[in-house]
Amino acid sequence: MRHLLIIISLLLFTSPLFGDSHNGKILYGWETSSGIQLREFGD
């Protein structure tokens, strides 16, 4: 029963963080000599 409550609470807390985050852009990352380079591609 305790495991079920933990799973439900995790789903409730993480869904607002990740549910609306998709806005049509894709984030690409690659490693360069100065570190990791991140770029967005999309609308």
C-alpha positions in Angstrom: 0.0 0.0 0.0 2.8 2.4 0.8 4.5 1.8 -2.6 1.2 2.7 -4.3 1.0 6.0 -2.4 4.6 6.8 -3.4 4.0 6.0 -7.1 0.8 8.1 -7.1 2.4 11.1 -5.4 5.4 10.9 -7.9 3.0 10.9 -10.8 1.1 13.9 -9.4 4.2 16.0 -8.8 6.0 15.2 -12.0 3.2 15.5 -14.5 3.0 19.4 -14.3 6.8 19.6 -14.8 6.9 17.4 -17.9 3.4 17.5 -19.2 3.4 21.1 -20.7 7.1 21.2 -21.5 6.8 20.2 -25.2 6.6 23.2 -27.4 7.7 21.7 -30.8 11.4 22.2 -30.3 14.1 19.5 -30.1 17.2 20.0 -28.1 20.4 18.5 -29.5 23.6 18.2 -27.6 27.2 17.2 -28.6 30.5 17.3 -26.9 33.1 19.8 -28.1 36.6 20.7 -26.8 35.1 23.5 -24.7 32.4 21.3 -23.1 28.9 20.2 -24.1 27.2 22.3 -26.8 23.3 22.5 -26.7 21.2 23.8 -29.6 17.4 23.9 -30.2 15.9 23.0 -33.5 12.2 23.3 -34.4 9.4 25.8 -34.8 
